[in-house]
């Protein structure tokens, strides 16, 4: 199973005890989110909607690649990859 570094945005750090980066494992983004939720209960509900899809206002990157333009939750997470969870910012 892959060892993945996950960057946690400020708004979700209450789930990770204030940590800005945590380790998780999984072969896909879906597995990594499930592993995160096993370690940090409730965090998946902030990333995924009630249908199990990435929330509209949450962006997830594997390295520099936005998973929405790859395979979504099925995007492969190679060993040593870095995932960034970034809340979309609205404004004008």
N, C-alpha and C positions, 0 to 999 in steps of 0.2 A: 504494500500500500504506500502511496506517495506521501512524502512529508511536504506540507504546503505552509507557506507563510501568508497569513491573512491580515491585511491592514484594516483596522476598525475605525470608522469615522467617530468623531467626538460624540455625536448623538446616540451611538450604540455602546459607548464605553461603560455605561452603568451595568451592562450585562457581563463585561469582561473584567470587572474590578478595576476599571480605569486604564487597562492596558490598551495601547494603541496598535499593537501587533501581537497576534497569537499564532500558535501552531495548530494545524488541523491535518487530517489525512483524508484521502479519497482519490479515486481515479477520474472523477468528474466533478463539476461544480455542484451538482445535486448531492453527491456523496460528501463533499466538503461541508456544505451547509448543514447536512444531517449530523456530521461529526461535531461541528460547531455547536449545534443545538444540544447535543448530548453533553458537551462540556459546559455550555453556557445557556442553560434552560431559558427558552423564550425568545432567543435571538432570531431564530428562523422565522417566527411570525412577523418580525419587523422587516425581514428581507423578502419573504414570500407572501403572496396574497392568499385568500381563502381557497383559491383553486390550485395552489401549489406552484404558481408562476411568479417570476420576479416582479415585485411591485413596480408600478408604472414610474414612480419617482425615485427608484433606486437603480443605480448603474453598477454593474459588476464587470470587472476587467480581470482577465488572466494575462499577466504581463501587461502589454500595451493594447491588447485586443478586447474590445467591448463584446461580451458574450452574446449580446442581442444580434450581432452581425456574424456570429459563429454558429455554434450549435446550442445556444441558450444554456439551460441547466445541464445538458449533455456534453458541453464543451469539456474536452480532455484537460486534465490538470497534471502535467508531467511532474515527476519528482523534482523538488526544489523550486517549483513555480511560486510566483507571488500573486495572490488575488487581492484586488482592491475593491472594497465596497464603498461606493460614493453616492451619497444622497444628491439628487438633482437639486439645483438651486434655481428658483424662479425669481424673477424680478423684472424691472423695466425702467 
